[in-house]
Every structure is written in C-alpha cells, then in structure tokens.
C-alpha cells in the first residue's frame, strides 16, 4: 500500500468511513429499509463497495464528478456513499428543475457521468444531450417504468452491471477538505450556485446533529423529504449512518402512509415540514393511531405558529424541534430545542455543537443581545466555497465569518431570533426560489406590467407563499388568472406564485428602490385573511 494512503486512512475525516465503522461495529443491525427490501450494515457496506469498485474500474477517481438524478431510494444512498468512498464528487439533481437548469448544473459542475433512475431517463435525455462533458449514463432501477433510447454518443450501462464483486475494502486517498458534493442552491440569480461541501464539513455536521439531538443506534429514521436536498441527506441520513441507526426510505409524503409507517415500523425520528405534520394531524384516522414509538419530530423552513405547535405536541405526544441553517453550512447552524417550543415561539434556537453564531453590523463589528444585524457563522461545517465563483465566495467570507444574508438578533438568554432575509430568496414548501427569477418571468409574460415585486408571505402550508405584487402600466388592466397561466409555461411548478396582487403603486426608497420589507409587512396577513373568508 502507498505510504501516503496508509497515513491518510489512519488520520483522515471522510464521510464513507462512518459507514465502514458502523458496519464493523454493528454488522447485523439493519441499516436501510426501502419498501420490502432491507440491508444490514454489513450488506449495505458491501453493496457500496461493489459499486465503488465498478466506478473505479470505469476510470472514476478522486475529484471526478458524478451527477445523481433519483428519488428517495436505497440506490440514492448507495451512489452517494460509493462516490464518497472513492473521493468522487456527487452532484444531486433537484427533480423539480427544468431542462435548462439540469443542463446548466451538469455543465457547470463538469459532471463526467450521471446516474439516472429508470423512470427519469426520458425526461432528462435533452439535458444530458446538452451537457457535452457527460460521457456516462448509468441507469438505476427505479419505479419500474421503461425508457427510450438516449444520446447515442454516450456510454450506457446499468447500475447492476457496473457493480464489481471483490474481497476486502475499497480504499482511496481522500483528504478532509476534498469536496464530497456540489449542492446547487438558488441565489439572487436565475441559475443556482454550486456549494462545495467537504468530507470534513458533512462529518462534523453529522456528529453535531446526532449529539445535540440525542440520536443513537436504536433509532429508526423516516426519510421522506427529498434526498437531493442537504437537509434530508446530511442533517438526517448521514448522522443516522454515523450512529448506526436504521433509515426507512419513502418517496414522499402522504398522510395515511406516513402514519402507517410510523406505526408499522416503530419509527422514532421523523423530519418534515409544518404543513405535513398538520395534514397528518387532521387525517380522519389520526385519533386511532399508536404513535408511541416517536421520540422526536423535527421540522424545517420556519417556526410553527403557536396554535399548530401546541396541537402537534398534544397530538403526537413526542418532542418537537426546529433545525435552522442553510446549504452553505451543511446545513444546520441552530437547533430550536424542545424546551423552547412554547416559551420562545417564533425563535430559531441556539447554536449546535461546533458552530459559532454571531450578529454582525455593516462595519464588521459584532453586536450585542437585542441588536439586529446579519447572522454570521464560523465552524468546520462551513462550505469550501462556491464552485468556480471566487467573487461570490469572497462576498460571503468577510471579516472572518460566513455571512448568511439573514438578519436576526440574540435574546439575553442566548436564543436566536430571525428578523428578515437580506437575500431575496423565498423558502417555500422545502424549496429555495430566487425572487428575481420569478420577477423576470412576470415581466416576460405580460408586457403591460409596469412594476413587479415578488415576495414570500406567511402561509400555514407553504411556510412562505410566493406572491407577485404588480403595478399595471397606465391604462392597462391585469388579469391575475391569465398571468398565472402564462407563468406556468415559464417556471417550474414550485416557483409559480400562489397569488397575484394588483396595486396602484409600490413603496420605494428615496432612490427609487422597491422596499420589499414594507411590501411583506403590508400584505403579511393576505393568506390568513383569504382563509378566513
């Protein structure tokens, strides 16, 4: 064995090593359950090694990039960990992206290949054709749907055929700060930025999330949020593997199925959006369910309204907690702990282990309790930077801190309160949407619109509902329904506004800039009023 590899194996921090160690410690413990299929840690580790050998034989090596387009499945986790084992960078594809967005990500990341579930092949063929660097298309078993023929100039194979049996571990040199994945997240531009997440960052975040949440090998996690998002993948799945727990994989949320799985499998840990917990709570069968196995339900996006959190605490009979953060922090930064749910309604918690959180003023000075400024972070779970975008990286790495773009303040008791969002990104239904992209689409759809501002307004189901507030050109009239119909032809479904509000004028600063914060405040009760009608 090469001496450099020998030293590396002894001292490094690498995500796949957590799987190796859990398999060594608990070989017979069930690691992953996907429908009627299940794998012990020994079997799952062996599967990951077979795929890693196959990728290695195909010529994939440290630093190469492999995209992954799949729904929640055991195959998704296997590809992710096989990449990690070889030092290959995994690029999860958001299944809600349009063709041009997928093509952009494949090209920007310089993906050499892509793993695609069977039922997604036809829909992604055009994007793959546009991505000239993609040489390999590896088809994974999915939902059983067939597919047509893709680009003839690419090397096609199946995931099963690629796997190579062998004895002994698959070992490759991986450094702590090597990128594990490029996670693309919406910003203030129409195309997403690639967040380079390192092995060190994801491992440290996994350890922190597990430690602060009290997770252990006896836990049974329900993975129903999209794995192509860092919250499900790195705030829950990688910590579960690290502690040797069991992951029950499902492809989405449906209230009855959600409750069935908790009862049948004895689920102890769940992660979902507030609207999901509410939907299950309101299901006709809820009262007769045995949910006594649940220890904790974690939610994301935003604090729950007080009536909903009280109903959830009473109905589910378990602890609730909010994990707050962002992709660039891998993603968790604060935990709104169970003991604060009712005493600090609306807060976002206290820093998780390993993350330092502060409030910074415009001049780079740190502010004290009660003072509102930008929320900034430090810690090893911070991203390496934005892929091929030094300017954007330098912008967020200022004064020795990562700048979140969010405004907030600390209370005297050390609890963090979120005040506003500096960046114009709307967090809606588990997705991040750039308001600028929607605004451009509005202008392109109806030339009779003089001004538009797109904001996220409070909504019980979506956390933030995308809302377009428009000013017609003089003498023109705007039909909101017609505008929404046109926008559905231009935007992904989750980016289409939930409502169009037609107004005479928009509030502006003395320099003519639209004051989005005033717009948000002015129409904050729109959806509550609409529901009350």
Secondary structure as a PSIPRED ss2 file (coil, helix, strand):
# PSIPRED VFORMAT (PSIPRED V4.0)

   1 X C   1.000  0.000  0.000
   2 X C   1.000  0.000  0.000
   3 X H   0.000  1.000  0.000
   4 X H   0.000  1.000  0.000
   5 X H   0.000  1.000  0.000
   6 X H   0.000  1.000  0.000
   7 X H   0.000  1.000  0.000
   8 X H   0.000  1.000  0.000
   9 X H   0.000  1.000  0.000
  10 X H   0.000  1.000  0.000
  11 X H   0.000  1.000  0.000
  12 X C   1.000  0.000  0.000
  13 X C   1.000  0.000  0.000
  14 X C   1.000  0.000  0.000
  15 X H   0.000  1.000  0.000
  16 X H   0.000  1.000  0.000
  17 X H   0.000  1.000  0.000
  18 X H   0.000  1.000  0.000
  19 X H   0.000  1.000  0.000
  20 X H   0.000  1.000  0.000
  21 X H   0.000  1.000  0.000
  22 X H   0.000  1.000  0.000
  23 X H   0.000  1.000  0.000
  24 X H   0.000  1.000  0.000
  25 X H   0.000  1.000  0.000
  26 X C   1.000  0.000  0.000
  27 X C   1.000  0.000  0.000
  28 X C   1.000  0.000  0.000
  29 X C   1.000  0.000  0.000
  30 X E   0.000  0.000  1.000
  31 X E   0.000  0.000  1.000
  32 X E   0.000  0.000  1.000
  33 X E   0.000  0.000  1.000
  34 X E   0.000  0.000  1.000
  35 X C   1.000  0.000  0.000
  36 X C   1.000  0.000  0.000
  37 X E   0.000  0.000  1.000
  38 X E   0.000  0.000  1.000
  39 X E   0.000  0.000  1.000
  40 X E   0.000  0.000  1.000
  41 X H   0.000  1.000  0.000
  42 X H   0.000  1.000  0.000
  43 X H   0.000  1.000  0.000
  44 X H   0.000  1.000  0.000
  45 X H   0.000  1.000  0.000
  46 X H   0.000  1.000  0.000
  47 X H   0.000  1.000  0.000
  48 X H   0.000  1.000  0.000
  49 X H   0.000  1.000  0.000
  50 X H   0.000  1.000  0.000
  51 X H   0.000  1.000  0.000
  52 X H   0.000  1.000  0.000
  53 X H   0.000  1.000  0.000
  54 X H   0.000  1.000  0.000
  55 X H   0.000  1.000  0.000
  56 X H   0.000  1.000  0.000
  57 X H   0.000  1.000  0.000
  58 X C   1.000  0.000  0.000
  59 X C   1.000  0.000  0.000
  60 X C   1.000  0.000  0.000
  61 X C   1.000  0.000  0.000
  62 X C   1.000  0.000  0.000
  63 X C   1.000  0.000  0.000
  64 X C   1.000  0.000  0.000
  65 X E   0.000  0.000  1.000
  66 X E   0.000  0.000  1.000
  67 X E   0.000  0.000  1.000
  68 X E   0.000  0.000  1.000
  69 X E   0.000  0.000  1.000
  70 X C   1.000  0.000  0.000
  71 X C   1.000  0.000  0.000
  72 X C   1.000  0.000  0.000
  73 X C   1.000  0.000  0.000
  74 X H   0.000  1.000  0.000
  75 X H   0.000  1.000  0.000
  76 X H   0.000  1.000  0.000
  77 X H   0.000  1.000  0.000
  78 X H   0.000  1.000  0.000
  79 X H   0.000  1.000  0.000
  80 X H   0.000  1.000  0.000
  81 X H   0.000  1.000  0.000
  82 X H   0.000  1.000  0.000
  83 X H   0.000  1.000  0.000
  84 X H   0.000  1.000  0.000
  85 X H   0.000  1.000  0.000
  86 X H   0.000  1.000  0.000
  87 X C   1.000  0.000  0.000
  88 X C   1.000  0.000  0.000
  89 X E   0.000  0.000  1.000
  90 X E   0.000  0.000  1.000
  91 X E   0.000  0.000  1.000
  92 X E   0.000  0.000  1.000
  93 X C   1.000  0.000  0.000
  94 X C   1.000  0.000  0.000
  95 X C   1.000  0.000  0.000
  96 X C   1.000  0.000  0.000
  97 X C   1.000  0.000  0.000
  98 X C   1.000  0.000  0.000
  99 X H   0.000  1.000  0.000
 100 X H   0.000  1.000  0.000
 101 X H   0.000  1.000  0.000
 102 X H   0.000  1.000  0.000
 103 X H   0.000  1.000  0.000
 104 X H   0.000  1.000  0.000
 105 X H   0.000  1.000  0.000
 106 X H   0.000  1.000  0.000
 107 X H   0.000  1.000  0.000
 108 X H   0.000  1.000  0.000
 109 X C   1.000  0.000  0.000
 110 X C   1.000  0.000  0.000
 111 X C   1.000  0.000  0.000
 112 X C   1.000  0.000  0.000
 113 X E   0.000  0.000  1.000
 114 X E   0.000  0.000  1.000
 115 X E   0.000  0.000  1.000
 116 X E   0.000  0.000  1.000
 117 X E   0.000  0.000  1.000
 118 X H   0.000  1.000  0.000
 119 X H   0.000  1.000  0.000
 120 X H   0.000  1.000  0.000
 121 X H   0.000  1.000  0.000
 122 X H   0.000  1.000  0.000
 123 X H   0.000  1.000  0.000
 124 X H   0.000  1.000  0.000
 125 X H   0.000  1.000  0.000
 126 X H   0.000  1.000  0.000
 127 X H   0.000  1.000  0.000
 128 X H   0.000  1.000  0.000
 129 X H   0.000  1.000  0.000
 130 X H   0.000  1.000  0.000
 131 X C   1.000  0.000  0.000
 132 X C   1.000  0.000  0.000
 133 X C   1.000  0.000  0.000
 134 X C   1.000  0.000  0.000
 135 X C   1.000  0.000  0.000
 136 X E   0.000  0.000  1.000
 137 X E   0.000  0.000  1.000
 138 X E   0.000  0.000  1.000
 139 X E   0.000  0.000  1.000
 140 X E   0.000  0.000  1.000
 141 X C   1.000  0.000  0.000
 142 X C   1.000  0.000  0.000
 143 X C   1.000  0.000  0.000
 144 X C   1.000  0.000  0.000
 145 X C   1.000  0.000  0.000
 146 X C   1.000  0.000  0.000
 147 X C   1.000  0.000  0.000
 148 X C   1.000  0.000  0.000
 149 X C   1.000  0.000  0.000
 150 X C   1.000  0.000  0.000
 151 X C   1.000  0.000  0.000
 152 X C   1.000  0.000  0.000
 153 X C   1.000  0.000  0.000
 154 X C   1.000  0.000  0.000
 155 X E   0.000  0.000  1.000
 156 X E   0.000  0.000  1.000
 157 X E   0.000  0.000  1.000
 158 X E   0.000  0.000  1.000
 159 X H   0.000  1.000  0.000
 160 X H   0.000  1.000  0.000
 161 X H   0.000  1.000  0.000
 162 X H   0.000  1.000  0.000
 163 X C   1.000  0.000  0.000
 164 X C   1.000  0.000  0.000
 165 X C   1.000  0.000  0.000
 166 X C   1.000  0.000  0.000
 167 X C   1.000  0.000  0.000
 168 X C   1.000  0.000  0.000
 169 X C   1.000  0.000  0.000
 170 X C   1.000  0.000  0.000
 171 X C   1.000  0.000  0.000
 172 X C   1.000  0.000  0.000
 173 X C   1.000  0.000  0.000
 174 X C   1.000  0.000  0.000
 175 X C   1.000  0.000  0.000
 176 X C   1.000  0.000  0.000
 177 X C   1.000  0.000  0.000
 178 X C   1.000  0.000  0.000
 179 X E   0.000  0.000  1.000
 180 X E   0.000  0.000  1.000
 181 X E   0.000  0.000  1.000
 182 X E   0.000  0.000  1.000
 183 X E   0.000  0.000  1.000
 184 X E   0.000  0.000  1.000
 185 X E   0.000  0.000  1.000
 186 X C   1.000  0.000  0.000
 187 X C   1.000  0.000  0.000
 188 X C   1.000  0.000  0.000
 189 X C   1.000  0.000  0.000
 190 X C   1.000  0.000  0.000
 191 X C   1.000  0.000  0.000
 192 X C   1.000  0.000  0.000
 193 X E   0.000  0.000  1.000
 194 X E   0.000  0.000  1.000
 195 X E   0.000  0.000  1.000
 196 X E   0.000  0.000  1.000
 197 X E   0.000  0.000  1.000
 198 X E   0.000  0.000  1.000
 199 X H   0.000  1.000  0.000
 200 X H   0.000  1.000  0.000
 201 X H   0.000  1.000  0.000
 202 X H   0.000  1.000  0.000
 203 X H   0.000  1.000  0.000
 204 X H   0.000  1.000  0.000
 205 X H   0.000  1.000  0.000
 206 X H   0.000  1.000  0.000
 207 X H   0.000  1.000  0.000
 208 X H   0.000  1.000  0.000
 209 X H   0.000  1.000  0.000
 210 X H   0.000  1.000  0.000
 211 X H   0.000  1.000  0.000
 212 X H   0.000  1.000  0.000
 213 X H   0.000  1.000  0.000
 214 X C   1.000  0.000  0.000
 215 X C   1.000  0.000  0.000
 216 X C   1.000  0.000  0.000
 217 X C   1.000  0.000  0.000
 218 X C   1.000  0.000  0.000
 219 X C   1.000  0.000  0.000
 220 X E   0.000  0.000  1.000
 221 X E   0.000  0.000  1.000
 222 X E   0.000  0.000  1.000
 223 X E   0.000  0.000  1.000
 224 X C   1.000  0.000  0.000
 225 X C   1.000  0.000  0.000
 226 X C   1.000  0.000  0.000
 227 X C   1.000  0.000  0.000
 228 X C   1.000  0.000  0.000
 229 X C   1.000  0.000  0.000
 230 X H   0.000  1.000  0.000
 231 X H   0.000  1.000  0.000
 232 X H   0.000  1.000  0.000
 233 X H   0.000  1.000  0.000
 234 X H   0.000  1.000  0.000
 235 X H   0.000  1.000  0.000
 236 X H   0.000  1.000  0.000
 237 X H   0.000  1.000  0.000
 238 X H   0.000  1.000  0.000
 239 X H   0.000  1.000  0.000
 240 X H   0.000  1.000  0.000
 241 X H   0.000  1.000  0.000
 242 X H   0.000  1.000  0.000
 243 X H   0.000  1.000  0.000
 244 X C   1.000  0.000  0.000
 245 X C   1.000  0.000  0.000
 246 X E   0.000  0.000  1.000
 247 X E   0.000  0.000  1.000
 248 X E   0.000  0.000  1.000
 249 X E   0.000  0.000  1.000
 250 X C   1.000  0.000  0.000
 251 X C   1.000  0.000  0.000
 252 X C   1.000  0.000  0.000
 253 X C   1.000  0.000  0.000
 254 X C   1.000  0.000  0.000
 255 X H   0.000  1.000  0.000
 256 X H   0.000  1.000  0.000
 257 X H   0.000  1.000  0.000
 258 X H   0.000  1.000  0.000
 259 X H   0.000  1.000  0.000
 260 X H   0.000  1.000  0.000
 261 X H   0.000  1.000  0.000
 262 X H   0.000  1.000  0.000
 263 X H   0.000  1.000  0.000
 264 X H   0.000  1.000  0.000
 265 X H   0.000  1.000  0.000
 266 X C   1.000  0.000  0.000
 267 X C   1.000  0.000  0.000
 268 X C   1.000  0.000  0.000
 269 X E   0.000  0.000  1.000
 270 X E   0.000  0.000  1.000
 271 X E   0.000  0.000  1.000
 272 X E   0.000  0.000  1.000
 273 X E   0.000  0.000  1.000
 274 X H   0.000  1.000  0.000
 275 X H   0.000  1.000  0.000
 276 X H   0.000  1.000  0.000
 277 X H   0.000  1.000  0.000
 278 X H   0.000  1.000  0.000
 279 X H   0.000  1.000  0.000
 280 X H   0.000  1.000  0.000
 281 X H   0.000  1.000  0.000
 282 X C   1.000  0.000  0.000
 283 X C   1.000  0.000  0.000
 284 X C   1.000  0.000  0.000
 285 X C   1.000  0.000  0.000
 286 X H   0.000  1.000  0.000
 287 X H   0.000  1.000  0.000
 288 X H   0.000  1.000  0.000
 289 X C   1.000  0.000  0.000
 290 X C   1.000  0.000  0.000
 291 X C   1.000  0.000  0.000
 292 X C   1.000  0.000  0.000
 293 X C   1.000  0.000  0.000
 294 X C   1.000  0.000  0.000
 295 X C   1.000  0.000  0.000
 296 X E   0.000  0.000  1.000
 297 X E   0.000  0.000  1.000
 298 X E   0.000  0.000  1.000
 299 X E   0.000  0.000  1.000
 300 X E   0.000  0.000  1.000
 301 X C   1.000  0.000  0.000
 302 X C   1.000  0.000  0.000
 303 X C   1.000  0.000  0.000
 304 X C   1.000  0.000  0.000
 305 X C   1.000  0.000  0.000
 306 X H   0.000  1.000  0.000
 307 X H   0.000  1.000  0.000
 308 X H   0.000  1.000  0.000
 309 X H   0.000  1.000  0.000
 310 X H   0.000  1.000  0.000
 311 X H   0.000  1.000  0.000
 312 X H   0.000  1.000  0.000
 313 X H   0.000  1.000  0.000
 314 X H   0.000  1.000  0.000
 315 X H   0.000  1.000  0.000
 316 X H   0.000  1.000  0.000
 317 X C   1.000  0.000  0.000
 318 X C   1.000  0.000  0.000
 319 X E   0.000  0.000  1.000
 320 X E   0.000  0.000  1.000
 321 X E   0.000  0.000  1.000
 322 X E   0.000  0.000  1.000
 323 X E   0.000  0.000  1.000
 324 X E   0.000  0.000  1.000
 325 X E   0.000  0.000  1.000
 326 X E   0.000  0.000  1.000
 327 X H   0.000  1.000  0.000
 328 X H   0.000  1.000  0.000
 329 X H   0.000  1.000  0.000
 330 X C   1.000  0.000  0.000
 331 X E   0.000  0.000  1.000
 332 X E   0.000  0.000  1.000
 333 X E   0.000  0.000  1.000
 334 X E   0.000  0.000  1.000
 335 X E   0.000  0.000  1.000
 336 X E   0.000  0.000  1.000
 337 X C   1.000  0.000  0.000
 338 X H   0.000  1.000  0.000
 339 X H   0.000  1.000  0.000
 340 X H   0.000  1.000  0.000
 341 X C   1.000  0.000  0.000
 342 X C   1.000  0.000  0.000
 343 X C   1.000  0.000  0.000
 344 X C   1.000  0.000  0.000
 345 X C   1.000  0.000  0.000
 346 X C   1.000  0.000  0.000
 347 X C   1.000  0.000  0.000
 348 X C   1.000  0.000  0.000
 349 X E   0.000  0.000  1.000
 350 X E   0.000  0.000  1.000
 351 X E   0.000  0.000  1.000
 352 X C   1.000  0.000  0.000
 353 X C   1.000  0.000  0.000
 354 X C   1.000  0.000  0.000
 355 X C   1.000  0.000  0.000
 356 X E   0.000  0.000  1.000
 357 X E   0.000  0.000  1.000
 358 X E   0.000  0.000  1.000
 359 X E   0.000  0.000  1.000
 360 X E   0.000  0.000  1.000
 361 X C   1.000  0.000  0.000
 362 X C   1.000  0.000  0.000
 363 X C   1.000  0.000  0.000
 364 X C   1.000  0.000  0.000
 365 X C   1.000  0.000  0.000
 366 X E   0.000  0.000  1.000
 367 X C   1.000  0.000  0.000
 368 X C   1.000  0.000  0.000
 369 X C   1.000  0.000  0.000
 370 X C   1.000  0.000  0.000
 371 X C   1.000  0.000  0.000
 372 X C   1.000  0.000  0.000
 373 X E   0.000  0.000  1.000
 374 X E   0.000  0.000  1.000
 375 X E   0.000  0.000  1.000
 376 X E   0.000  0.000  1.000
 377 X E   0.000  0.000  1.000
 378 X E   0.000  0.000  1.000
 379 X C   1.000  0.000  0.000
 380 X C   1.000  0.000  0.000
 381 X C   1.000  0.000  0.000
 382 X C   1.000  0.000  0.000
 383 X C   1.000  0.000  0.000
 384 X C   1.000  0.000  0.000
 385 X E   0.000  0.000  1.000
 386 X E   0.000  0.000  1.000
 387 X C   1.000  0.000  0.000
 388 X C   1.000  0.000  0.000
 389 X C   1.000  0.000  0.000
 390 X H   0.000  1.000  0.000
 391 X H   0.000  1.000  0.000
 392 X H   0.000  1.000  0.000
 393 X H   0.000  1.000  0.000
 394 X H   0.000  1.000  0.000
 395 X H   0.000  1.000  0.000
 396 X H   0.000  1.000  0.000
 397 X E   0.000  0.000  1.000
 398 X E   0.000  0.000  1.000
 399 X C   1.000  0.000  0.000
 400 X C   1.000  0.000  0.000
 401 X E   0.000  0.000  1.000
 402 X E   0.000  0.000  1.000
 403 X E   0.000  0.000  1.000
 404 X E   0.000  0.000  1.000
 405 X E   0.000  0.000  1.000
 406 X E   0.000  0.000  1.000
 407 X E   0.000  0.000  1.000
 408 X E   0.000  0.000  1.000
 409 X E   0.000  0.000  1.000
 410 X E   0.000  0.000  1.000
 411 X C   1.000  0.000  0.000
 412 X C   1.000  0.000  0.000
 413 X C   1.000  0.000  0.000
 414 X C   1.000  0.000  0.000
 415 X C   1.000  0.000  0.000
 416 X E   0.000  0.000  1.000
 417 X E   0.000  0.000  1.000
 418 X E   0.000  0.000  1.000
 419 X E   0.000  0.000  1.000
 420 X E   0.000  0.000  1.000
 421 X E   0.000  0.000  1.000
 422 X C   1.000  0.000  0.000
 423 X C   1.000  0.000  0.000
 424 X C   1.000  0.000  0.000
 425 X E   0.000  0.000  1.000
 426 X E   0.000  0.000  1.000
 427 X E   0.000  0.000  1.000
 428 X E   0.000  0.000  1.000
 429 X C   1.000  0.000  0.000
 430 X C   1.000  0.000  0.000
 431 X E   0.000  0.000  1.000
 432 X E   0.000  0.000  1.000
 433 X E   0.000  0.000  1.000
 434 X E   0.000  0.000  1.000
 435 X H   0.000  1.000  0.000
 436 X H   0.000  1.000  0.000
 437 X H   0.000  1.000  0.000
 438 X H   0.000  1.000  0.000
 439 X H   0.000  1.000  0.000
 440 X H   0.000  1.000  0.000
 441 X H   0.000  1.000  0.000
 442 X H   0.000  1.000  0.000
 443 X H   0.000  1.000  0.000
 444 X H   0.000  1.000  0.000
 445 X H   0.000  1.000  0.000
 446 X C   1.000  0.000  0.000
 447 X C   1.000  0.000  0.000
 448 X C   1.000  0.000  0.000
 449 X E   0.000  0.000  1.000
 450 X E   0.000  0.000  1.000
 451 X E   0.000  0.000  1.000
 452 X E   0.000  0.000  1.000
 453 X E   0.000  0.000  1.000
 454 X E   0.000  0.000  1.000
 455 X E   0.000  0.000  1.000
 456 X E   0.000  0.000  1.000
 457 X E   0.000  0.000  1.000
 458 X E   0.000  0.000  1.000
 459 X E   0.000  0.000  1.000
 460 X C   1.000  0.000  0.000
 461 X C   1.000  0.000  0.000
 462 X C   1.000  0.000  0.000
 463 X E   0.000  0.000  1.000
 464 X E   0.000  0.000  1.000
 465 X E   0.000  0.000  1.000
 466 X E   0.000  0.000  1.000
 467 X E   0.000  0.000  1.000
 468 X E   0.000  0.000  1.000
 469 X E   0.000  0.000  1.000
 470 X E   0.000  0.000  1.000
 471 X E   0.000  0.000  1.000
 472 X E   0.000  0.000  1.000
 473 X C   1.000  0.000  0.000
 474 X C   1.000  0.000  0.000
 475 X C   1.000  0.000  0.000
 476 X C   1.000  0.000  0.000
 477 X C   1.000  0.000  0.000
 478 X C   1.000  0.000  0.000
 479 X C   1.000  0.000  0.000
 480 X H   0.000  1.000  0.000
 481 X H   0.000  1.000  0.000
 482 X H   0.000  1.000  0.000
 483 X H   0.000  1.000  0.000
 484 X H   0.000  1.000  0.000
 485 X H   0.000  1.000  0.000
 486 X H   0.000  1.000  0.000
 487 X H   0.000  1.000  0.000
 488 X H   0.000  1.000  0.000
 489 X C   1.000  0.000  0.000
 490 X C   1.000  0.000  0.000
 491 X C   1.000  0.000  0.000
 492 X C   1.000  0.000  0.000
 493 X H   0.000  1.000  0.000
 494 X H   0.000  1.000  0.000
 495 X H   0.000  1.000  0.000
 496 X C   1.000  0.000  0.000
 497 X C   1.000  0.000  0.000
 498 X C   1.000  0.000  0.000
 499 X E   0.000  0.000  1.000
 500 X E   0.000  0.000  1.000
 501 X E   0.000  0.000  1.000
 502 X E   0.000  0.000  1.000
 503 X E   0.000  0.000  1.000
 504 X C   1.000  0.000  0.000
 505 X C   1.000  0.000  0.000
 506 X C   1.000  0.000  0.000
 507 X C   1.000  0.000  0.000
 508 X E   0.000  0.000  1.000
 509 X C   1.000  0.000  0.000
 510 X C   1.000  0.000  0.000
 511 X C   1.000  0.000  0.000
 512 X C   1.000  0.000  0.000
 513 X C   1.000  0.000  0.000
 514 X E   0.000  0.000  1.000
 515 X C   1.000  0.000  0.000
 516 X H   0.000  1.000  0.000
 517 X H   0.000  1.000  0.000
 518 X H   0.000  1.000  0.000
 519 X H   0.000  1.000  0.000
 520 X H   0.000  1.000  0.000
 521 X H   0.000  1.000  0.000
 522 X H   0.000  1.000  0.000
 523 X C   1.000  0.000  0.000
 524 X C   1.000  0.000  0.000
 525 X C   1.000  0.000  0.000
 526 X H   0.000  1.000  0.000
 527 X H   0.000  1.000  0.000
 528 X H   0.000  1.000  0.000
 529 X H   0.000  1.000  0.000
 530 X H   0.000  1.000  0.000
 531 X H   0.000  1.000  0.000
 532 X H   0.000  1.000  0.000
 533 X C   1.000  0.000  0.000
